[in-house]
Amino acid sequence: MKKLARRKKENDGLDGWSSSISEELRLADVWEEPTRGRCKMTTADHHDWITFHRVQFAQAVTATERSFPPVPGAKLSRLGPQAAIGADGRPWPTSEFWGGFSIWASRAEAEAVLADPVTAMPWLSETTAAWHCLAVPFAHRGEVNLHGTVESGSAIRPAATDPGGPLAIITSAGFDVVNTETMPRILKFLASVIDVIDWFRTMPTNLRATGFQGRYEGRDGITFTLWKSDEAMQQAAYHPGHHRARIDDDRAGLMTDRTSFTRLRVLKSHGDWDGDPFLA
């Protein structure tokens, strides 16, 4: 397993974009020793709560020109533009679709935001559609930069037991160094992320799939997917196909320098993400 000590990044703005669809989870062996970080489980009532937010602005917003304040009271709040690649092969900073998540120490805090998201995030008044959910993480593994430093298996505190319910997956990925030598690998990865997200969206068992950039915050980017069942996710992720090929490339050292995954159960949701994801 890699040491957490990292070389100083030569960041030209691409590092930390990553919407890692190539996470290393495998349902059949989730408790095995991972190659990147140890699976972290905690005692009951000592876990994080997650609120996820996907929004559509009335007009496209450019990340290099606009930033959003942290959600008050959250341990962490992230927001970024939807993953897209420009004509030059680099991440495109402008989108009408943005999304991200906040981490909370208590259910009460998370519930309050879900009940009244506009008070917590006043900029929601600029949106034409928004979807919000409350979720419990029950597994987290890998290395990720969410809080400003790379953490191994500890960035999100999962519950000790699986509470059951609809399955959501958050993945991330990142790069240690961005320079002319690593750029071809990074650009290959960016293109593969978009390809896999688009592929997931064609599946009747996938409820929603998206990715959001993190490079403008100096963090790893994320993907967020919703599934009809655990079995559907496993079939899509680990059987032959676009995603399986990306995992194989990543494990061969051809893609990212770090990845993570978090499995969550959605407890509540409301709003509009191309309608209601849970109403077919």
Backbone torsions as a table, in degrees:
resi	resn	phi	psi	omega
1	MET	NA	138.2	-176.7
2	LYS	-65.0	148.7	170.8
3	LYS	-73.1	155.9	-179.2
4	LEU	-79.7	-17.3	177.9
5	ALA	-59.5	131.8	-175.5
6	ARG	-125.6	147.0	171.9
7	ARG	-68.8	151.3	176.4
8	LYS	-62.6	133.0	-174.3
9	LYS	-77.2	138.5	171.8
10	GLU	-98.0	72.7	-165.5
11	ASN	-87.1	118.3	175.4
12	ASP	-101.4	14.7	177.9
13	GLY	107.9	-14.2	179.3
14	LEU	-88.4	-31.5	-175.1
15	ASP	-60.9	134.7	178.3
16	GLY	89.1	-0.7	177.3
17	TRP	-64.1	-64.4	177.5
18	SER	11.5	123.8	169.6
19	SER	-113.6	78.3	-163.1
20	SER	-67.2	97.0	167.9
21	ILE	-74.6	-19.0	-176.0
22	SER	-89.4	49.9	176.9
23	GLU	-71.4	162.4	-171.2
24	GLU	-103.2	15.0	178.4
25	LEU	-70.1	154.0	172.3
26	ARG	-147.9	119.3	-173.6
27	LEU	-55.5	-35.1	-174.9
28	ALA	-72.8	-22.3	-175.7
29	ASP	-133.6	34.0	-173.0
30	VAL	-61.5	-23.7	-178.5
31	TRP	-95.2	5.2	176.1
32	GLU	-75.5	161.2	176.8
33	GLU	-62.2	119.5	-178.8
34	PRO	-80.6	165.4	178.1
35	THR	-81.7	-20.9	-178.6
36	ARG	-134.0	86.7	177.9
37	GLY	95.2	152.4	-179.4
38	ARG	-98.2	140.7	178.0
39	CYS	-63.7	125.8	-172.9
40	LYS	-106.2	118.8	174.5
41	MET	-118.8	149.8	-176.4
42	THR	-126.6	171.4	179.5
43	THR	-76.6	160.6	-177.5
44	ALA	-57.0	144.4	177.5
45	ASP	67.8	11.6	175.2
46	HIS	-127.9	64.5	-179.2
47	HIS	-141.5	166.5	179.3
48	ASP	-83.8	160.5	171.8
49	TRP	-120.0	143.1	-174.6
50	ILE	-121.2	133.5	165.4
51	THR	-113.0	131.2	179.0
52	PHE	-113.7	142.3	-174.9
53	HIS	-136.1	125.7	175.3
54	ARG	-122.7	125.0	-172.1
55	VAL	-131.0	158.5	173.6
56	GLN	-125.4	119.5	179.4
57	PHE	-82.4	155.7	178.2
58	ALA	-63.7	-32.4	176.5
59	GLN	-133.1	151.3	179.8
60	ALA	-59.4	139.5	-179.2
61	VAL	-114.6	136.3	-178.5
62	THR	-102.1	124.2	-174.2
63	ALA	-65.6	-28.0	179.2
64	THR	-77.4	-10.0	-179.3
65	GLU	-114.7	-12.1	-174.4
66	ARG	-143.1	135.3	172.8
67	SER	-130.0	162.2	-176.4
68	PHE	-122.5	140.3	-177.6
69	PRO	-68.8	153.6	175.5
70	PRO	-60.5	151.6	176.6
71	VAL	-72.6	123.8	-176.4
72	PRO	-55.7	132.9	175.6
73	GLY	89.2	-13.7	-178.1
74	ALA	-75.8	144.4	172.9
75	LYS	-66.0	-31.8	179.5
76	LEU	-157.1	139.4	171.1
77	SER	-137.6	133.3	-176.9
78	ARG	-126.9	141.9	175.9
79	LEU	-152.7	133.5	-179.2
80	GLY	-154.3	164.4	179.3
81	PRO	-73.1	154.2	178.8
82	GLN	-59.0	143.5	-178.7
83	ALA	-61.8	126.3	177.4
84	ALA	-155.3	154.9	-179.1
85	ILE	-120.7	132.0	179.6
86	GLY	-78.9	179.3	-178.4
87	ALA	-63.5	-23.8	179.7
88	ASP	-87.0	3.5	178.7
89	GLY	85.1	3.2	179.7
90	ARG	-101.9	162.2	179.2
91	PRO	-58.5	139.8	179.8
92	TRP	-97.2	123.4	-171.2
93	PRO	-83.4	-2.3	-171.9
94	THR	-112.3	130.3	177.8
95	SER	-161.2	149.8	170.6
96	GLU	-82.6	-16.5	179.8
97	PHE	-101.6	123.0	178.0
98	TRP	-129.5	161.1	177.3
99	GLY	-167.7	170.2	179.3
100	GLY	170.7	-167.3	-177.3
101	PHE	-148.5	161.8	174.3
102	SER	-123.0	148.0	177.4
103	ILE	-109.2	133.2	-175.5
104	TRP	-124.9	149.1	179.7
105	ALA	-83.0	-20.6	-177.5
106	SER	-138.9	154.8	177.1
107	ARG	-65.3	-37.1	-177.7
108	ALA	-59.4	-42.7	179.5
109	GLU	-65.0	-44.6	-179.5
110	ALA	-65.3	-41.4	179.2
111	GLU	-62.0	-37.7	-179.2
112	ALA	-63.0	-40.7	178.7
113	VAL	-68.5	-40.8	179.3
114	LEU	-64.2	-36.1	-178.2
115	ALA	-72.7	-32.0	-177.1
116	ASP	-142.6	69.5	-175.6
117	PRO	-65.1	-28.5	-177.4
118	VAL	-67.2	-36.1	177.4
119	THR	-65.8	-40.3	179.8
120	ALA	-73.3	-32.8	-177.8
121	MET	-131.4	81.5	-174.3
122	PRO	-58.4	-25.3	179.8
123	TRP	-65.9	-10.2	176.1
124	LEU	-61.6	-18.1	177.0
125	SER	-65.5	-15.5	179.6
126	GLU	-90.0	-1.5	-174.9
127	THR	-98.2	156.6	175.3
128	THR	-103.6	-15.6	177.0
129	ALA	-153.9	145.6	178.7
130	ALA	-153.9	142.7	177.5
131	TRP	-129.2	135.8	-176.4
132	HIS	-133.0	145.1	175.2
133	CYS	-144.2	155.1	172.7
134	LEU	-107.9	129.4	-176.4
135	ALA	-139.3	153.1	176.5
136	VAL	-110.5	120.5	173.9
137	PRO	-74.2	134.1	178.3
138	PHE	-123.8	0.8	171.4
139	ALA	-157.9	137.4	177.9
140	HIS	-145.8	129.4	-178.1
141	ARG	-148.2	146.2	173.4
142	GLY	112.7	-175.8	-179.1
143	GLU	-109.2	135.4	-176.7
144	VAL	-155.6	147.3	172.1
145	ASN	-105.9	93.9	174.8
146	LEU	-104.1	-36.0	-171.5
147	HIS	-102.6	3.9	-179.4
148	GLY	113.6	-14.7	174.3
149	THR	-135.8	157.9	179.3
150	VAL	-77.3	127.6	178.2
151	GLU	-119.0	149.0	-178.9
152	SER	-113.8	103.3	175.4
153	GLY	73.1	9.5	-174.7
154	SER	-129.8	2.3	-176.6
155	ALA	-67.9	-31.2	177.5
156	ILE	-128.5	131.5	-179.1
157	ARG	-92.8	112.4	-178.8
158	PRO	-84.2	160.5	174.2
159	ALA	-70.6	157.2	-177.7
160	ALA	-72.5	-26.1	-178.8
161	THR	-132.3	156.9	177.5
162	ASP	-78.4	116.8	-177.5
163	PRO	-78.0	-10.0	-178.4
164	GLY	80.7	158.3	-179.3
165	GLY	125.4	-178.4	179.2
166	PRO	-58.2	142.2	-175.4
167	LEU	-93.9	132.0	171.0
168	ALA	-124.1	148.1	178.4
169	ILE	-127.0	129.2	169.3
170	ILE	-110.5	128.8	174.7
171	THR	-123.3	160.3	177.1
172	SER	-145.5	165.5	172.9
173	ALA	-157.7	162.6	-179.6
174	GLY	-158.0	172.6	-178.2
175	PHE	-129.0	138.0	-179.7
176	ASP	-70.9	-43.8	-175.5
177	VAL	-137.6	139.4	175.5
178	VAL	-118.9	114.3	178.2
179	ASN	-154.4	-173.9	-177.0
180	THR	-63.5	-28.8	-179.6
181	GLU	-72.6	-39.0	-176.6
182	THR	-91.6	-11.9	-174.3
183	MET	-57.5	-43.5	179.5
184	PRO	-58.3	-39.2	178.7
185	ARG	-65.9	-40.1	-179.3
186	ILE	-66.4	-45.0	-179.3
187	LEU	-65.0	-36.0	175.9
188	LYS	-62.5	-41.3	179.5
189	PHE	-64.8	-45.6	-179.1
190	LEU	-56.9	-43.7	179.6
191	ALA	-65.3	-37.4	-178.2
192	SER	-68.5	-32.3	178.3
193	VAL	-62.2	-49.1	178.9
194	ILE	-60.3	-41.4	-179.5
195	ASP	-60.6	-45.0	-177.5
196	VAL	-70.5	-41.2	177.3
197	ILE	-58.7	-46.2	178.6
198	ASP	-61.3	-37.8	179.5
199	TRP	-66.2	-44.7	176.8
200	PHE	-56.2	-41.4	-175.6
201	ARG	-64.3	-19.7	178.9
202	THR	-81.3	-9.7	-174.1
203	MET	-87.6	131.1	178.5
204	PRO	-65.4	-20.0	-179.9
205	THR	-86.7	-9.4	176.1
206	ASN	-94.0	125.5	-178.6
207	LEU	-82.6	-43.5	176.5
208	ARG	-156.8	152.1	177.1
209	ALA	-150.1	134.6	179.4
210	THR	-159.5	167.7	176.1
211	GLY	-140.6	146.5	-178.8
212	PHE	-130.7	139.2	-175.4
213	GLN	-77.0	145.6	178.8
214	GLY	-118.5	-5.9	-172.0
215	ARG	-64.3	-27.7	-177.8
216	TYR	-74.0	-15.8	174.5
217	GLU	-101.7	-0.4	-176.8
218	GLY	72.3	29.2	-178.1
219	ARG	-128.0	169.8	173.9
220	ASP	-71.8	141.8	176.0
221	GLY	-79.0	174.5	-174.7
222	ILE	-136.4	159.0	160.7
223	THR	-116.0	154.9	177.6
224	PHE	-137.0	125.3	179.3
225	THR	-132.3	147.2	175.8
226	LEU	-118.1	140.7	-173.8
227	TRP	-130.1	151.7	177.3
228	LYS	-69.7	-27.6	179.9
229	SER	-161.1	163.6	175.2
230	ASP	-61.3	-40.0	-178.6
231	GLU	-64.0	-36.5	178.6
232	ALA	-63.8	-42.9	178.2
233	MET	-63.5	-44.3	-179.0
234	GLN	-61.9	-42.3	179.5
235	GLN	-61.7	-44.9	-178.1
236	ALA	-69.7	-37.3	-171.9
237	ALA	-84.7	-34.0	-167.2
238	TYR	-120.2	-5.4	172.4
239	HIS	-91.6	165.0	-175.8
240	PRO	-51.9	135.6	-179.2
241	GLY	159.1	-171.1	-176.3
242	HIS	-57.7	-45.9	-175.4
243	HIS	-70.3	-42.3	178.8
244	ARG	-58.4	-40.6	179.4
245	ALA	-64.6	-37.7	179.3
246	ARG	-68.3	-38.2	176.8
247	ILE	-60.6	-44.9	-179.1
248	ASP	-62.4	-41.6	177.4
249	ASP	-63.2	-41.3	-177.3
250	ASP	-66.1	-43.0	-179.8
251	ARG	-68.1	-22.6	176.7
252	ALA	-83.6	1.5	178.7
253	GLY	80.3	20.1	-175.5
254	LEU	-96.9	-4.2	-173.4
255	MET	-123.1	-96.3	-170.8
256	THR	-96.7	171.7	174.9
257	ASP	-98.9	-18.8	176.7
258	ARG	-156.1	149.8	175.2
259	THR	-143.3	160.9	172.7
260	SER	-148.5	161.5	171.0
261	PHE	-139.5	152.3	173.8
262	THR	-135.1	128.7	174.6
263	ARG	-101.3	136.5	-175.5
264	LEU	-135.7	156.6	170.5
265	ARG	-111.6	127.1	178.9
266	VAL	-81.3	120.9	-179.3
267	LEU	-93.3	-38.1	-178.4
268	LYS	-147.3	152.1	173.6
269	SER	-157.5	157.7	173.9
270	HIS	-160.7	159.2	177.6
271	GLY	113.0	-164.3	-171.4
272	ASP	-125.6	112.2	169.6
273	TRP	-125.8	84.3	-169.9
274	ASP	52.6	46.6	-172.2
275	GLY	91.3	-163.2	177.9
276	ASP	-93.0	117.6	-178.1
277	PRO	-56.2	-27.3	-174.3
278	PHE	-95.8	3.7	176.0
279	LEU	-114.4	101.9	-178.2
280	ALA	-72.9	NA	NA
